[in-house]
């Protein structure tokens, strides 16, 4: 039986990347949760108080946009959390 050829070159192995763990800033999680809570609270307060409130009466349906914008801001921040 013939002998197999021996490799003359070493097999290429790509260089190892140093795995550094990315850490999110300390302020990110509290701001994320706070924006969710404030957004939900804003919408709930608008529905409970209605248009009679001093702030809610001036903004009318823009209150929904403000609440949803805060909630979406929290979701965007959650994509940056590690």
Helices and strands as residue ranges (DSSP letters): H 26-49, G 50-52, H 56-59, H 62-80
